[in-house]
């Protein structure tokens, strides 16, 4: 009788023992931008903060300071083949991506430290590549409420656009053909 009572109590309590609490959605949700070229790909994983009426560049994102290119964890890029980013070699691998925004251009930084939260522990000694990305207003006076990274590809060439509010910066990527 005691066993049956114990079993009934366990069955009654089981839903509470195994219940999972719902995880509330992140204010800055995860997003992915990617492209595929032949047997390789480029993938960027980032979090999308939203403007929410705030002044972005020069205020929320200060000029001349390292920024994680998004929110939450540092943005990460994976390339499965060596590529040229704005004419400079970036070896195949996964990197954290940061920027130092200026009014007229951004310095885009590819760094070998992974799994970082924000840019708080950014260490420039682990930079693999730095390139300069021109900045311009977004066409047609559009406003990007969420921070957005977009990849546009044509054959072995791609452009990566970083857009938020009325501002966009971009870099060009060329996939390197393997040597026979």
N, C-alpha and C positions, 0 to 999 in steps of 0.2 A: 504494500500500500504506500509506503514511504517513497519507493522508487517511482510509482505512478504519479504521486503528488509532485515529486521533484521534476519529473519529465513534463508535467503540465505547466509548472511554473517556468521551466526553461522555454517551452514553446510559446507561452504568453509573453515572455520577456525578449525573445529572439529578435523581433523587429527593431526593438530599441538597441539591442546589442550590436546589430549589424547596420544600423541606419547611418547614412552619411549625411553630414550637413551640406546643404546647398552652398556652393561657393558663389558669392555675389560677382557679377561681371566687373571687370576692371574698368576704371574710368578711362584708361588709355589701353585699348585692346591690342592684342598681337595682330600683326599683319605680315604678309610675305609678298615680295616682288621677285620675279624670276624670269629667266629665259633659258632656252635650250639651243645648243649648236652642236650638230652631229652627235658625238658620244659624250658630250660634256655639258655642264650647266653652270649657271650663276644664280645664286639664291641669296636674298637679303631678308633677314628676320628682324623685325623691329616692333616697337610699341608706338601707337598713334595718340599723342596728346592732342587735345582740342583747344582751339582758340578761346572759346567761351568769353568773348568780349575783351580779352586782354590784349595789351600791346605786346607783340612777340619779340621782334628783333631789336636789340638795343635795350630792352627792358627785361622781359621774362627770360629771354636767351641773350645774355650780355655779349656785346662785341668784344673781340680779342681775348676770349676765354674758351677753354676746351668745353665742348658740348657733346653729348652722347648720340646725337642725331635721332632723337625720339624721346621716349620716357622709359621709366623702370630700368630693366636690364640694358646694358650697352647693346647697340645695334651690332649684328654680326653678318658678315658676308662669307659665303663659301663659293669658291671657284674650283672646278675639278680639272682644270687645264690651265697652264700658264696663260695669262692675258696681259695685254698692254692697257694700262689705264692712263689716258691722256698722254700716250707715248712712252710711258715708263713701265717696266716689267713688274708684274705682281705674280709671284709663283703660286701654283695651285695650292690651296689650303683654305683654312677658315681663320678669319680675322675679326677682331672688334673694329668698328668703324666710328671714328669721332670726327668732329670738325672744329675749327676755330673760325667763327664767322666774323667777317669784316663787312662794311657797307657795300663795297664793290666786288668782293670775292670771298670765297671760303677756302680754307686750307682743309682738304679732306685727308684724313689720317687712317692708315691701315696698320693695326697694332696686333702683335701676337698674343697678348694677354686675353684669355677668354673667360667667360662666366662672370664678368664684372657687373656690379650694380651701378648704373650711372657712369659718371666719369670721375668719381671721387678718388679712386686709386689709380688713375691714369698715370702711366710712366712712359715718358717719351723715349727712354732707352730701349723700349720694346717696339718702337715704330719700325715697320718693314718698308713703308712707302708713304710719302706725302705728295699730293698734287694740288694744284690751284684750280678751283672751279669758279668760273665767272658767275656773277649774280645779276639777275635782271627781273623786272616786274613780270608777273604772270600775264599772259596775253588776254585780251578782251576784258581786262579789269576784273577777272575772276578772283574770288577769295576762297582759299582752301581752308575750311574749318578744321579738319583733322590734318596733322602732319602726314604727308603722303610721299612715299618713294615709288616711282614708276620706272619700269625698264621698257624701252622701245628698241626693238631689234630688227635689223635687216641683214640677212645672211650672217657673215662672221663679225658684224659690227653691231654695237648696242650703245645706247645713251641711257645713263642713269640720271633721273631727275629727282631732286629733293625739293618738295614744295610745301609751303605753309604760309597762311595768310595771303599776302599778295606778292610773295617772294619765291623765286626759284633759283637753284644752283644746279649745275649739271657737269658730268664728266663723261667722256667717251671711253668705250671699252672695245678692244679688238681681240678676238680669240686667235691665238697663235696656232697655226697648223703644225701638227707633229712632223718631225723630220723622218723621211723614209729610211 
